[in-house]
C-alpha cells in the first residue's frame, strides 16, 4: 500500500516522527513507467490551450485586482493598514506563486501543444517575477532527468558523508534552525540562481545568468540564456522607472514584498518535496530514472493554497513521473498511480510548517547504512 508517512495533528506528528522510520523501498520496482502510464486515463495527458489560458487569465485578473485594491490601503487608518498590508502581501504572494507555477508548466511543455506559446507565456510571466525563464527551464529539466542522484541532480542536493556520521547537536538548536530557515526562505532562491546554492557540484562557478555556465549545453541553450537575461533587464529597467516615479517604499509594499512571499513558497515547496528521512538518494552507479523520480513526496498546503498553487505540491509524485501532463489532470492521475506504485508512493500529511521545522537539523546530509552501500539516507 502507499506510504502515508505521517498523519494527524501537528502535535501527534512530533511524537510519530520519533518512532522507527518507514522508508520507501529502494529495490527495483515490479512495474515499469509504461505500467504506471497505462493506469492513468488517457485524457489526463491531453493539453487544452483554452483551459490553460483560462487559468492564466484568472490568476492575472486576481493579481491585478489585488494590486488595484492595495493602492487604496494607504488611505485607511494606520491600525487598519497594519492588517491590510500583510493581508495583501500574503494574497498577492500566493496568487503570484500560482502564476509562477503556470510559467513552470510552460517550461515543461504542459501548458499547451505549442512550444512557441509555452515559451512566450513562460518568458513573460517568469520574467515579471524576476526568474530567468529559459535558464531555469534548462536546469529544471536536468533536475527532472536526474532526481535523487547525488552526483547529477540540480537542486537541494545533499552532501554524502561516511556511514555512521551523526548530526551535530548545534544543528538541532532552535535558534540555529530559525536562523537557517529564515535565510533559506528569504535568500535561497536568488542564491540558487546566482551561485547555484544547494545545487550539484560543478568544476567552476555555475549560475543562471552566464551563458557559459556549466549548467548549459549547446549553442541554443546559451542563446536562450541571453534572451532570459535581456528580458530580465527590461523588467528591471521598468521597475527602476517605477522606483523613480513612485519611490522605493511604494515599490517595496506593492511589488518587492509580495515577490519575497512568492520566493518563500517556491523554496519551501521545492525543499519539502525532496527532503524527508524516508526518501532515498542514490549514488550515480546505482541510480536509475524511475526510482529517482519516485524519490519525492506529496504534501498538501491545505485546500485553498493547493488550488491557488495549481496542485504543484500535493501531486508532485505524478508530476515527476509525467512532467508533460497538464496540472489540471494531476489530481486524477495521482489517484490512479497510487494503485500501481503501492509502497513506492510517498505522501506526508503533516502541517508543512511543522515539517519544515522538523526536517531542518535532521536532514543535514545523507549517509549509507553501511560502508559500500550506494543508497543514501538522511541521518536523523
Secondary structure as GFF3:
##gff-version 3
##sequence-region A 1 380
A	DSSP	beta_strand	3	4	.	.	.	ID=ss1
A	DSSP	alpha_helix	10	16	.	.	.	ID=ss2
A	DSSP	alpha_helix	33	39	.	.	.	ID=ss3
A	DSSP	three_ten_helix	42	45	.	.	.	ID=ss4
A	DSSP	alpha_helix	49	70	.	.	.	ID=ss5
A	DSSP	three_ten_helix	73	75	.	.	.	ID=ss6
A	DSSP	alpha_helix	78	108	.	.	.	ID=ss7
A	DSSP	alpha_helix	115	128	.	.	.	ID=ss8
A	DSSP	alpha_helix	133	145	.	.	.	ID=ss9
A	DSSP	beta_strand	159	161	.	.	.	ID=ss10
A	DSSP	three_ten_helix	169	172	.	.	.	ID=ss11
A	DSSP	alpha_helix	174	195	.	.	.	ID=ss12
A	DSSP	alpha_helix	218	246	.	.	.	ID=ss13
A	DSSP	alpha_helix	248	251	.	.	.	ID=ss14
A	DSSP	pi_helix	252	256	.	.	.	ID=ss15
A	DSSP	alpha_helix	257	274	.	.	.	ID=ss16
A	DSSP	beta_strand	281	282	.	.	.	ID=ss17
A	DSSP	alpha_helix	289	293	.	.	.	ID=ss18
A	DSSP	beta_strand	298	299	.	.	.	ID=ss19
A	DSSP	alpha_helix	303	308	.	.	.	ID=ss20
A	DSSP	alpha_helix	316	321	.	.	.	ID=ss21
A	DSSP	three_ten_helix	327	329	.	.	.	ID=ss22
A	DSSP	alpha_helix	330	341	.	.	.	ID=ss23
A	DSSP	three_ten_helix	342	344	.	.	.	ID=ss24
A	DSSP	beta_strand	346	348	.	.	.	ID=ss25
A	DSSP	alpha_helix	352	359	.	.	.	ID=ss26
A	DSSP	beta_strand	365	368	.	.	.	ID=ss27
A	DSSP	beta_strand	375	378	.	.	.	ID=ss28
###
